[in-house]
Protein backbone atom coordinates (compact mmCIF):
# COMPACT_ATOMS: atom_id res chain seq x y z
CA UNK A 1 0.00 0.00 0.00
CA UNK A 2 1.27 3.46 -0.89
CA UNK A 3 -0.14 6.51 0.85
CA UNK A 4 0.76 9.86 -0.63
CA UNK A 5 -0.16 13.45 -0.09
CA UNK A 6 -0.79 16.10 -2.70
CA UNK A 7 1.86 16.71 -5.37
CA UNK A 8 3.40 13.27 -5.05
CA UNK A 9 4.06 11.15 -8.10
CA UNK A 10 4.75 7.44 -8.27
CA UNK A 11 6.04 5.38 -11.17
CA UNK A 12 5.70 1.64 -11.58
CA UNK A 13 6.99 -0.81 -14.18
CA UNK A 14 5.17 -4.08 -14.61
CA UNK A 15 6.59 -6.93 -16.64
CA UNK A 16 4.53 -9.99 -17.50
CA UNK A 17 6.88 -12.82 -18.42
CA UNK A 18 4.25 -15.54 -18.29
CA UNK A 19 1.50 -16.58 -20.67
CA UNK A 20 -1.25 -15.11 -18.49
CA UNK A 21 -2.46 -11.53 -18.53
CA UNK A 22 -1.98 -9.17 -15.65
CA UNK A 23 -4.48 -6.91 -13.95
CA UNK A 24 -3.66 -3.91 -11.79
CA UNK A 25 -6.22 -2.24 -9.57
CA UNK A 26 -5.66 1.18 -8.08
CA UNK A 27 -7.71 2.92 -5.43
CA UNK A 28 -7.45 6.69 -5.36
CA UNK A 29 -8.96 8.56 -2.46
CA UNK A 30 -9.06 12.31 -2.11
CA UNK A 31 -7.34 13.37 1.06
CA UNK A 32 -8.97 15.86 3.35
CA UNK A 33 -7.58 19.27 2.37
CA UNK A 34 -5.80 20.83 5.32
CA UNK A 35 -5.79 17.75 7.55
CA UNK A 36 -2.02 17.81 7.94
CA UNK A 37 -1.89 15.41 10.89
CA UNK A 38 -4.23 12.88 9.22
CA UNK A 39 -6.74 12.56 12.07
CA UNK A 40 -9.83 13.12 9.92
CA UNK A 41 -10.41 16.71 11.04
CA UNK A 42 -9.09 20.14 10.16
CA UNK A 43 -8.55 21.69 13.55
CA UNK A 44 -6.43 24.15 15.51
CA UNK A 45 -3.34 21.92 15.33
CA UNK A 46 -3.52 22.03 11.52
CA UNK A 47 -3.98 25.83 11.54
CA UNK A 48 -0.94 26.22 13.79
CA UNK A 49 1.12 24.00 11.47
CA UNK A 50 0.23 26.17 8.48
CA UNK A 51 0.86 29.39 10.38
CA UNK A 52 4.27 28.01 11.37
CA UNK A 53 5.11 27.56 7.69
CA UNK A 54 3.61 30.93 6.65
CA UNK A 55 5.86 32.82 4.25
CA UNK A 56 7.84 29.75 3.20
CA UNK A 57 7.66 28.01 -0.16
CA UNK A 58 7.05 24.57 -1.60
CA UNK A 59 5.64 22.41 1.15
CA UNK A 60 2.64 20.33 2.16
CA UNK A 61 1.01 23.48 3.48
CA UNK A 62 0.77 25.06 0.01
CA UNK A 63 -2.93 24.35 -0.52
CA UNK A 64 -3.47 26.61 -3.53
CA UNK A 65 -0.47 25.33 -5.49
CA UNK A 66 1.30 28.67 -5.99
CA UNK A 67 4.50 27.44 -4.26
CA UNK A 68 4.10 29.99 -1.44
CA UNK A 69 2.45 29.57 1.96
CA UNK A 70 0.26 32.64 2.32
CA UNK A 71 -3.15 34.10 3.01
CA UNK A 72 -4.93 32.06 0.31
CA UNK A 73 -3.68 28.83 1.88
CA UNK A 74 -4.92 29.98 5.27
CA UNK A 75 -8.33 30.85 3.82
CA UNK A 76 -8.61 27.44 2.15
CA UNK A 77 -7.70 25.79 5.43
CA UNK A 78 -10.28 27.78 7.39
CA UNK A 79 -12.91 26.92 4.76
CA UNK A 80 -12.21 23.21 5.37
CA UNK A 81 -12.22 23.58 9.18
CA UNK A 82 -14.08 20.77 10.95
CA UNK A 83 -14.64 17.10 10.21
CA UNK A 84 -13.45 15.77 6.87
CA UNK A 85 -16.13 14.53 4.49
Beta strands, then each sheet from edge to edge (+ up, - down):
strand 1: 41-42
strand 2: 82-83
sheet 1: 1+ 2-
end
